[in-house]
Amino acid sequence: MEFLPRVIDGRLSRWLRGQPAVRLEGPRGCGKTTTALQHAGSAVHLDANPGMTELAQLDPDRILTGTAPHLVDEWRLAPSLWPQITSRLGDQPLPGRYLLASSATPLEYRHRTREAAQLPVLRMRTMTLSERLGVEPQVSLAGLVYGDRVTGIRSRLSYVQLADHAVRGGWPELLDADTDAAISYNASYLHSLAHTDLKTLVMTRHQPDRITDLLTSLARHTARDVSLAGLGHDTTAGLGRDTVRSYLDALDRLHAWEPQPAWQPPLRTRARLRHRPRAHLADPALACAALGYDADRLADDPHRFAAIFTAMVIHDLRVYLEGTGAQLWHYKDETGLAIDAIIEYPDGRWAALQTSLGDHHAIDAEIALETLRDDRLDLEQVGQPRYLAVITGGTHGTTTRTRTHTIPLATLTA
């Protein structure tokens, strides 16, 4: 299959020019190795055969020697390499020496907080909708920050086609696969998570059926706020908080789920803020597979589709913001006002985005955004938003008279 450039390629290239080493992390199958090889001068793959991890123990120099940037793929399989890598970087901190790719974060590495801070991390995710479509996006987040307007924007993606993309997911190897094969892939991915991938990572007894139960609960709560107790009660087995916490920690280390934290801005009202994160699996298609949705069933269930579409938007925003230093939050207060995405930029500027599966609900989403700005926030402290935007699954994009943008997801990029 021909290599397709991804949004992350430009950022990875820039980081390698300025950093002695870069960690490229993300869920299994998202395309890390293929992308890393485009930037590497040499490579060693520790998952090529069982003997490679043994070689890393016996002769680490053999593993770590190569033309820069030297890719060490799945370095997590030999965490004993870590002191060797940091030692080499300390002796010769030249830009672009190592590219370290991994689909999981070893527990041993997490405990090395001082050393961990030395290496920047780029998190890679599955492909965005616009990356999958292979068309030139028409709207950029960066442009919106600097005042770009949205005019004459149109997506040719229909409602049914959007549902098809939702259940397929953004796995690069599925670009040429039919939808049934893609759905089977996502179901197999979930099975592997529960039965194989988490086996050495959970801090409690490995019970695949209970992990599957939790994955299904996370899927039901896609783009909704969650708690440990709530997730446990939602499972068939009634999992306890400690068990849920252990499983979520393992899923986090596999980059298989990525909670979206709640924004805590200063308010002008006495409304209390909600603090719970929202649940998101690594790709919204995994949630569809866990719940048994194909494209037709999803298209026939607008309520579920709306939650899956919100997850698609959050996924794509994370891809576009990766490496920029921006943070992605959601907002919810006790009055019920909920905003799907708050982008907080490193310089303190912010933007708010609401999702709408169809164009016909965009007005309601726009009203929610304006309520946040005009009635809730203490703008003297947080400042005016750089932009407000409604990201839709519809076909038309524009900038309204109140300067709120309506943008089809298929037309959006970084």
C-alpha positions as CSV (number, residue, x, y, z in Angstrom):
1,M,0.0,0.0,0.0
2,E,1.3,3.5,-0.9
3,F,2.5,5.6,2.1
4,L,0.0,8.3,2.9
5,P,1.4,11.3,4.7
6,R,-0.3,12.0,8.1
7,V,-0.6,15.3,10.0
8,I,1.9,13.9,12.6
9,D,4.6,13.6,9.9
10,G,5.4,17.3,9.9
11,R,5.6,17.6,13.6
12,L,7.7,14.5,14.0
13,S,10.2,15.8,11.4
14,R,10.4,19.2,13.3
15,W,10.9,17.5,16.6
16,L,13.7,15.2,15.3
17,R,15.5,18.3,14.1
18,G,15.4,19.9,17.5
19,Q,15.5,17.0,20.0
20,P,18.1,14.2,20.6
21,A,15.3,11.6,20.8
22,V,11.6,11.5,20.3
23,R,9.1,8.9,21.7
24,L,6.4,8.0,19.2
25,E,3.5,6.2,21.1
26,G,0.1,5.1,20.2
27,P,-2.3,2.1,20.0
28,R,-1.3,-1.0,18.2
29,G,-2.1,-0.8,14.5
30,C,-2.3,3.0,14.2
31,G,0.6,3.2,11.8
32,K,3.5,4.1,14.1
33,T,6.1,1.8,12.5
34,T,5.2,2.8,8.9
35,T,5.4,6.5,9.8
36,A,8.6,6.1,11.9
37,L,10.4,4.3,9.0
38,Q,9.7,7.4,6.8
39,H,11.9,9.4,9.2
40,A,14.5,6.9,10.3
41,G,18.0,6.5,9.0
42,S,18.1,2.9,10.4
43,A,15.8,0.6,12.3
44,V,15.7,-2.4,14.6
45,H,12.4,-4.1,15.4
46,L,12.3,-5.7,18.8
47,D,9.1,-7.5,18.0
48,A,10.6,-9.1,14.9
49,N,11.3,-12.4,16.8
50,P,11.7,-13.5,20.4
51,G,15.5,-13.4,20.1
52,M,15.6,-9.7,19.7
53,T,14.7,-9.0,23.3
54,E,17.3,-11.5,24.4
55,L,19.9,-9.7,22.2
56,A,18.9,-6.4,23.9
57,Q,19.9,-7.9,27.2
58,L,23.2,-9.5,25.9
59,D,24.4,-6.8,23.6
60,P,22.5,-3.5,23.9
61,D,25.2,-1.7,21.8
62,R,24.1,-3.9,18.8
63,I,20.5,-2.8,19.2
64,L,21.3,0.9,19.8
65,T,23.8,1.4,17.0
66,G,22.7,2.7,13.6
67,T,22.4,5.7,11.3
68,A,20.5,8.6,12.9
69,P,17.7,8.9,13.5
70,H,17.9,5.3,14.7
71,L,14.5,3.7,15.2
72,V,14.1,1.3,18.0
73,D,10.6,-0.2,17.4
74,E,8.7,-1.5,20.3
75,W,11.5,-0.7,22.7
76,R,9.0,-1.5,25.6
77,L,9.8,-5.1,25.1
78,A,13.3,-4.5,26.5
79,P,12.9,-1.8,29.2
80,S,16.5,-2.5,30.3
81,L,17.5,-0.5,27.2
82,W,16.3,2.7,28.9
83,P,19.4,3.4,31.0
84,Q,21.6,2.8,28.0
85,I,19.6,5.2,25.9
86,T,19.6,8.0,28.5
87,S,23.4,7.5,29.0
88,R,24.1,7.8,25.3
89,L,22.0,10.9,25.1
90,G,23.7,12.4,28.1
91,D,27.1,11.8,26.4
92,Q,26.1,13.2,23.0
93,P,22.8,15.1,23.1
94,L,22.8,15.7,19.3
95,P,19.4,16.3,17.6
96,G,17.7,13.3,16.0
97,R,19.7,10.5,17.4
98,Y,16.9,8.1,18.4
99,L,13.3,7.5,17.4
100,L,11.6,5.2,20.0
101,A,8.3,3.7,19.0
102,S,6.0,1.8,21.3
103,S,2.4,0.6,21.5
104,A,2.5,0.5,25.3
105,T,4.2,2.3,28.2
106,P,6.1,-0.1,30.5
107,L,5.4,0.3,34.2
108,E,9.2,0.4,34.8
109,Y,9.4,3.5,32.6
110,R,6.5,5.3,34.4
111,H,8.5,5.1,37.6
112,R,11.4,6.9,36.1
113,T,9.8,10.3,36.2
114,R,13.0,12.4,36.0
115,E,14.3,10.5,33.1
116,A,10.9,10.4,31.4
117,A,10.8,14.2,31.4
118,Q,13.9,14.3,29.3
119,L,12.3,12.8,26.2
120,P,9.4,14.5,24.4
121,V,6.4,12.3,23.4
122,L,4.3,12.5,20.3
123,R,1.1,10.4,20.6
124,M,0.0,8.9,17.4
125,R,-3.6,8.0,16.8
126,T,-5.6,6.3,14.1
127,M,-6.3,8.3,10.9
128,T,-8.7,11.2,11.0
129,L,-11.7,11.4,8.7
130,S,-10.0,13.8,6.3
131,E,-6.8,11.7,6.2
132,R,-8.9,8.6,5.3
133,L,-10.8,10.5,2.6
134,G,-7.5,11.6,1.0
135,V,-9.0,14.9,-0.1
136,E,-7.5,18.4,0.6
137,P,-9.1,19.8,3.8
138,Q,-10.7,23.2,3.5
139,V,-10.5,24.5,7.1
140,S,-7.6,24.5,9.5
141,L,-7.7,24.9,13.3
142,A,-4.6,27.1,13.1
143,G,-6.3,29.4,10.6
144,L,-9.4,29.8,12.9
145,V,-7.1,31.0,15.7
146,Y,-5.9,33.8,13.5
147,G,-9.3,34.9,12.3
148,D,-10.0,32.9,9.2
149,R,-13.7,32.8,8.1
150,V,-15.5,29.7,6.7
151,T,-17.0,30.5,3.3
152,G,-18.2,28.2,0.5
153,I,-17.2,25.0,2.4
154,R,-18.9,21.8,1.3
155,S,-18.5,18.2,2.1
156,R,-19.7,15.5,-0.2
157,L,-19.9,12.9,2.5
158,S,-23.5,11.6,3.1
159,Y,-25.1,10.6,6.4
160,V,-24.9,6.9,5.4
161,Q,-21.2,7.3,4.3
162,L,-20.4,8.9,7.6
163,A,-21.9,6.0,9.4
164,D,-19.8,3.6,7.3
165,H,-16.6,5.5,8.3
166,A,-17.7,5.5,11.9
167,V,-17.9,1.7,12.1
168,R,-14.7,1.2,10.0
169,G,-12.4,3.4,12.0
170,G,-9.1,5.0,11.0
171,W,-6.8,1.9,11.0
172,P,-4.4,2.4,8.0
173,E,-4.5,-1.3,7.0
174,L,-8.2,-1.1,6.5
175,L,-8.2,1.7,3.9
176,D,-8.8,-0.8,1.1
177,A,-10.8,-3.3,3.1
178,D,-14.6,-3.7,2.8
179,T,-16.7,-2.6,5.7
180,D,-17.5,-6.1,6.9
181,A,-13.8,-6.9,7.2
182,A,-13.2,-3.7,9.0
183,I,-16.0,-4.5,11.5
184,S,-14.4,-7.9,12.1
185,Y,-11.0,-6.3,12.6
186,N,-12.4,-4.0,15.3
187,A,-14.1,-6.9,17.1
188,S,-10.8,-8.9,16.9
189,Y,-8.9,-5.9,18.3
190,L,-11.2,-5.8,21.3
191,H,-10.8,-9.6,21.8
192,S,-7.0,-9.2,21.7
193,L,-7.1,-6.4,24.2
194,A,-9.0,-8.4,26.7
195,H,-7.4,-11.8,26.2
196,T,-3.8,-11.0,25.3
197,D,-2.6,-7.4,25.4
198,L,-3.7,-6.7,29.0
199,K,-2.5,-10.0,30.4
200,T,0.9,-8.7,31.6
201,L,-0.3,-5.2,32.5
202,V,-3.2,-5.5,34.9
203,M,-2.3,-5.3,38.6
204,T,-5.2,-7.6,39.5
205,R,-6.0,-11.2,38.4
206,H,-6.4,-11.3,34.6
207,Q,-10.0,-12.0,33.8
208,P,-10.7,-11.5,30.1
209,D,-14.5,-11.7,30.4
210,R,-14.5,-8.9,33.0
211,I,-12.2,-6.8,30.8
212,T,-14.6,-7.3,27.9
213,D,-17.4,-6.3,30.2
214,L,-15.6,-3.0,31.1
215,L,-14.8,-2.3,27.4
216,T,-18.5,-2.6,26.6
217,S,-19.4,-0.3,29.4
218,L,-16.8,2.3,28.1
219,A,-18.4,1.9,24.7
220,R,-21.9,2.6,26.1
221,H,-20.5,5.7,27.8
222,T,-18.7,7.0,24.7
223,A,-18.5,10.8,24.9
224,R,-20.2,10.8,28.3
225,D,-18.8,11.6,31.7
226,V,-17.8,8.6,33.8
227,S,-16.7,7.6,37.3
228,L,-15.0,4.5,38.5
229,A,-18.0,3.6,40.6
230,G,-20.4,4.3,37.7
231,L,-18.5,2.1,35.2
232,G,-18.3,-0.7,37.8
233,H,-22.0,-0.6,38.4
234,D,-22.7,-0.6,34.7
235,T,-20.8,-3.9,34.2
236,T,-22.6,-7.2,34.4
237,A,-20.2,-8.4,37.1
238,G,-20.5,-5.2,39.1
239,L,-16.7,-4.6,39.2
240,G,-15.3,-2.8,42.2
241,R,-13.5,0.6,42.0
242,D,-10.1,-0.9,42.5
243,T,-10.6,-3.4,39.7
244,V,-11.9,-0.8,37.3
245,R,-9.0,1.5,38.2
246,S,-6.5,-1.3,37.5
247,Y,-8.1,-2.2,34.1
248,L,-8.3,1.5,33.1
249,D,-4.6,2.0,34.0
250,A,-3.7,-1.0,31.8
251,L,-5.8,0.3,28.9
252,D,-4.2,3.7,29.3
253,R,-0.7,2.2,29.1
254,L,-1.8,0.5,25.9
255,H,-3.2,3.8,24.6
256,A,-6.5,2.0,24.1
257,W,-8.6,4.6,26.0
258,E,-8.1,8.3,26.4
259,P,-10.3,10.1,28.9
260,Q,-11.2,13.7,28.2
261,P,-10.8,15.8,31.4
262,A,-13.3,18.5,32.5
263,W,-12.4,22.2,32.2
264,Q,-12.5,24.2,35.4
265,P,-12.6,27.9,34.4
266,P,-13.5,30.8,36.5
267,L,-17.3,31.6,36.3
268,R,-19.4,34.7,36.6
269,T,-22.3,32.6,38.1
270,R,-22.6,30.4,41.1
271,A,-23.2,27.3,39.0
272,R,-21.0,24.5,40.1
273,L,-18.8,22.7,37.6
274,R,-18.8,19.0,37.0
275,H,-15.4,17.3,37.3
276,R,-15.8,13.9,35.7
277,P,-13.9,13.0,32.6
278,R,-15.6,11.8,29.4
279,A,-14.9,8.3,28.1
280,H,-13.2,7.7,24.7
281,L,-11.8,4.5,23.3
282,A,-8.7,4.8,21.0
283,D,-11.0,4.8,17.9
284,P,-14.8,5.3,18.0
285,A,-15.1,2.2,15.7
286,L,-14.1,0.1,18.7
287,A,-17.1,1.4,20.6
288,C,-19.3,0.5,17.6
289,A,-17.8,-3.0,17.5
290,A,-18.3,-3.5,21.3
291,L,-22.0,-2.6,21.0
292,G,-22.5,-4.7,17.8
293,Y,-23.3,-1.8,15.5
294,D,-22.8,-2.0,11.7
295,A,-23.3,1.0,9.5
296,D,-27.0,0.4,8.9
297,R,-27.8,-0.1,12.6
298,L,-25.8,3.0,13.5
299,A,-27.5,5.1,10.9
300,D,-30.9,4.0,12.2
301,D,-30.0,5.1,15.7
302,P,-29.4,8.9,15.6
303,H,-29.0,9.1,19.4
304,R,-26.1,6.6,19.5
305,F,-24.7,7.9,16.3
306,A,-24.6,11.4,17.8
307,A,-22.4,10.2,20.7
308,I,-20.1,8.2,18.2
309,F,-19.9,11.3,16.0
310,T,-18.8,13.4,19.0
311,A,-16.1,10.9,19.7
312,M,-15.0,11.1,16.1
313,V,-14.6,14.9,16.4
314,I,-12.7,14.6,19.7
315,H,-10.4,12.0,18.2
316,D,-9.7,14.2,15.2
317,L,-9.1,17.3,17.3
318,R,-6.6,15.4,19.3
319,V,-4.7,14.4,16.2
320,Y,-4.7,18.0,15.0
321,L,-3.5,19.4,18.3
322,E,-0.9,16.8,19.1
323,G,2.5,18.4,19.6
324,T,1.2,21.9,19.8
325,G,1.0,22.1,23.6
326,A,-2.7,22.8,23.5
327,Q,-5.0,20.9,25.9
328,L,-8.4,19.5,25.1
329,W,-11.2,19.6,27.7
330,H,-14.9,19.3,27.9
331,Y,-17.2,21.6,29.9
332,K,-20.2,20.7,32.0
333,D,-22.0,22.5,34.9
334,E,-24.8,21.7,37.2
335,T,-27.4,23.5,35.0
336,G,-26.8,20.9,32.3
337,L,-24.9,23.1,29.9
338,A,-22.3,20.8,28.3
339,I,-19.7,21.8,25.6
340,D,-18.0,19.0,23.8
341,A,-14.6,20.5,23.3
342,I,-12.6,23.3,24.9
343,I,-9.2,23.9,23.4
344,E,-6.8,25.8,25.7
345,Y,-3.7,27.0,23.9
346,P,-0.3,27.3,25.6
347,D,-0.5,31.1,25.6
348,G,-3.8,31.1,27.5
349,R,-6.1,31.6,24.5
350,W,-9.0,29.3,24.2
351,A,-11.8,28.2,21.8
352,A,-15.0,26.2,22.2
353,L,-16.4,23.7,19.9
354,Q,-19.8,21.8,19.9
355,T,-20.7,18.8,17.8
356,S,-23.8,18.3,15.8
357,L,-24.5,15.2,13.8
358,G,-26.7,17.0,11.3
359,D,-26.9,20.6,10.0
360,H,-30.4,20.9,11.4
361,H,-29.1,20.9,15.0
362,A,-26.3,23.4,14.4
363,I,-28.4,26.3,15.7
364,D,-28.9,24.6,19.1
365,A,-25.2,23.9,19.3
366,E,-24.4,27.6,18.4
367,I,-26.8,28.7,21.2
368,A,-25.0,26.5,23.7
369,L,-21.6,28.0,22.7
370,E,-22.9,31.5,23.1
371,T,-24.4,30.7,26.5
372,L,-21.0,29.5,27.7
373,R,-19.4,32.7,26.5
374,D,-22.0,35.3,27.4
375,D,-23.6,33.8,30.6
376,R,-21.2,31.5,32.3
377,L,-17.5,32.4,32.0
378,D,-15.7,35.2,33.7
379,L,-14.3,36.7,30.6
380,E,-12.2,39.3,32.5
381,Q,-10.1,36.3,33.6
382,V,-10.2,33.9,30.7
383,G,-10.6,36.5,27.9
384,Q,-12.7,36.3,24.8
385,P,-12.6,33.0,22.9
386,R,-10.5,33.0,19.7
387,Y,-13.3,31.3,18.0
388,L,-16.5,29.3,18.5
389,A,-17.3,26.5,16.1
390,V,-19.9,23.8,15.5
391,I,-18.4,20.7,14.0
392,T,-21.1,18.8,12.0
393,G,-21.6,15.6,10.2
394,G,-23.5,17.6,7.6
395,T,-22.4,19.0,4.2
396,H,-22.2,22.8,4.5
397,G,-19.8,25.1,6.3
398,T,-20.1,28.9,6.9
399,T,-19.4,31.7,9.4
400,T,-22.5,33.2,10.9
401,R,-23.2,36.8,11.6
402,T,-22.3,36.1,15.2
403,R,-18.9,34.8,14.0
404,T,-19.6,31.3,15.0
405,H,-18.2,28.8,12.4
406,T,-20.1,25.8,11.2
407,I,-17.6,23.2,9.8
408,P,-18.2,19.7,8.4
409,L,-15.8,17.3,10.1
410,A,-14.6,15.9,6.7
411,T,-13.3,19.3,5.7
412,L,-11.2,20.0,8.9
413,T,-7.5,19.7,9.5
414,A,-4.7,21.0,11.8
